[in-house]
Amino acid sequence: MHGTGTHFTDRTDAGRRLAARVGHLGGADTVVVALPRGGVPVAAEVAAALGAPLDICVIRKLGVPYQPELGMGAIGEDGVRVLNEQVIRLAGVGDDQLAAVERRERTELERRARRYRGGRPPADLRGRTVIVVDDGVATGSTARAACRIVRARGAARVVLAVPVAPADWTERLSEVADELVCVGTPSPFFSIGEFYGDFAQTGDEEVLRLLAEAAGGRRAPGPVGVDRELVLRAAGVRLAGRLTVPAAPSGIVLFAHGSGSGRRSPRNRHVARYLNRSGLATLLFDLLTEAEEPDRRKVFDVGLLGDRLTAVAEELGRLEETRGLPLGLFGASTGAAAALHTAAALHTATSLGPAVGAVVSRGGRPDLAGPDVLGRVSAPTLLVVGGLDTTVIDLNRRARTRLHCVSELAVVPGAGHLFEEPGTLDQVAELAGAWFLRHLAPPGTVQEPVSRTP
């Protein structure tokens, strides 16, 4: 990695690339220890690649009171405390201010440790090789604290592995680790987040899910077979997309983004990552070209968007990686109407591609599809709406009365239109994953009766 132009798509991408650098560390005595929360998605990929157990080491950064993103130290489990005296001095932080920050962070550390561990003791690290993983290193305070903790817990060899760090990170941290592994050390370096396309906060629910999957062996069935950018020709235009196909996929989900959004939507990518781990392939793509995006008429032209989505769905039937896979559609906002447009058009399989097997709408506007389209949808349809999004709840309820297929309305408590509240997007992903796995059945499978429960 050189300069600021190269970056990771997200933490999952970073974890896969980091895993390629630590393959030599695999073995029966290796344990991967993640720094919650952002380090857990990265570490989950590393642990899966190595076939190693995954544990956590809860650390809290001590941020400068008036600039909390600047670390002046860190605290960790087992009473570990690391201070950066230089930062404290330059920032003019007094003893009382430091103590107040530490009290607040200690309370949060204890809360997270209780929730993440659920009463389980930390992994036994005695005599083992421990790979400490985070999503990056900035000042190094949290990484230093984590390395000290695992060393104190009896690790025979400590390896600190991160996707990105400043050029001088080895000088700062070589004394606390036996080996340092990094995908890239770009310069200049201002913050970890600048090297990620998606650096959205990792929620508690995602941490708990990844830890449970690692403990129960419920990771995706095998490594990702395909993960690439591609250009699709549809309805006379060229549309950019990203195709991800796990080994032995049980179906493929095509994403239809909302108004003004595209394949880089952090919310849809969050859902797509969950589906990939569940054994489903995904295609995220731009419904509009860069030249068309400023035209608000096209952003809300459901017919245009639906025709393009249909053309892309048919194109999937020609791609070697996706040919023959059951097809699902995930639509957000106006993209939900486009998804229903395509579901109505592809209600039976043809030589051009499969029929739509299931539809999920997130905060969608199915009403924009129109009553005629809604009446022709035969694919089982799940409408997911935030509990605080009262207007859209009402629109979804009305649209559902027009559907003549298996359908459900799921309301996520405490969620707004964009599902930005902690944990709410994880609930969307879980609902979508369960719906697709349930309904993307092989051809000829009998579907359940139509549900009209309000």
C-alpha positions, 0 to 999 in steps of 0.5 A: 500500500502506497499513498492515500489512494489505496484503501480497503473496501471495508473491514471484511476486505481488510481481514481477508487481505491480512489473513494472506499475510499471516498464513505462516502462523497457522497451527494447533496452538494459535489463537486470534485475539481481536480488539472490539469493536472494529477489530472483530470483523477483521480478526474473524476473517483471519481466524477463519482462514487459519482455522484458529479460535477467536477471542477478544481483548477489551481495550478502551482508548483514553481520548483527549477531553476536547479531542476524543479521537486523539488517544492519550493512552488506553486501559484494558482488562486485568487492570492494564493502563498505558499512557502516552505522556507526550500527548498528555503533555502537549494537550495540556491534560491535567490529572483530574481530567485524565482521571475523569476520562479513565473512570468513564472508559473503565465503566464502558470497558467493564460493560462491554467485557460482560456483554461480549463474554456472557460470563465465559472466561477468556481463552487459555493463552498459556504457551500459545501463539497469540495473534492480536488483531485490530482494524489499524494502528494510529498512536498504538496505545490500544495495541500496546495495552492488548499485547501486554494483556495477552503476554500477562495471560501466558502467551508464548509468542505475541504477534500484532497484525493490522491492515494499516499503520503509520510508517514508524509503527515498528519503532513504537511497538516492537518492544511489546510484540515478537512479530509485527504484520501489516498489509500497508504503511502509507504516508502521509497517515492521518487516521485509520478511517481514511484508508477504508471505503466503509469505516462505519462503526461496528455494533455490539450485535455484529461483535456478538454474532461474529463471536458466536459464529466463530465459537459454533463453527457457523462461518460461511461454508468455505472461503469466498470463491469470487470477489471482483468488480465488474461492468454489466451491459443493461438496457443500453448502458454500462453499469459498475458492480461488485460480485461476491460469491462464496464457495458452494453458494445457495443463491444470489441476491441482487441489490437495488439501491435507493435514491442517490445511492449505489454499490458503495452504500455502506448499509447495503454492503453491511447486509451483503457481508452478512449474506455472504457469511450465510452462504449467499452470493451478492451483486451490488451495482449502480442502477444509474451511470455517473452522468445520470446520477444528478438527474433527480427524474431518473433517480425516481423513475421506477420503470427505468430502474426496474427495467435495468434491474431486470436486465441485470438479473437476466445477465446473471443467468449468463455469468459462469459464477452465477448461472443457475443460482436461485435469485433474490432481490434486496431493495432499499428506499426507491430500489424496493419499488424497482425490485418489485417491478423486476419480481413481477417481470421475472415471475417465471424462469426463462432461457434468459435467467431464473425467476425471482425467488424472494424479495426483501425491502429495507425502509422501502417504498413498495407503493411506488411500484403501483397496484398493477405491479404489486398484484403480479408479484409472486415471489415471497416478499418481506417488508422491513421498516423502522419502528420510528419511520411511521409514514413509511410503515403506513405506506408499506402496510397499504402496499402489502394489501395489494400483494397476492404472494407470501408476505410479511411486514417486519418492524424493527423497534427503535429504528429510523428510516436509515437504520442508523441506530446501534444494532438496527442494521444487524437486525435487518441483515438477520431478517433478510438472511433468514428470509432468503435462506428460507425461500431461495429453494431449489426449483420445484420446492413447494412454497407455503400458503399466502400469508395476509397477517396484518 
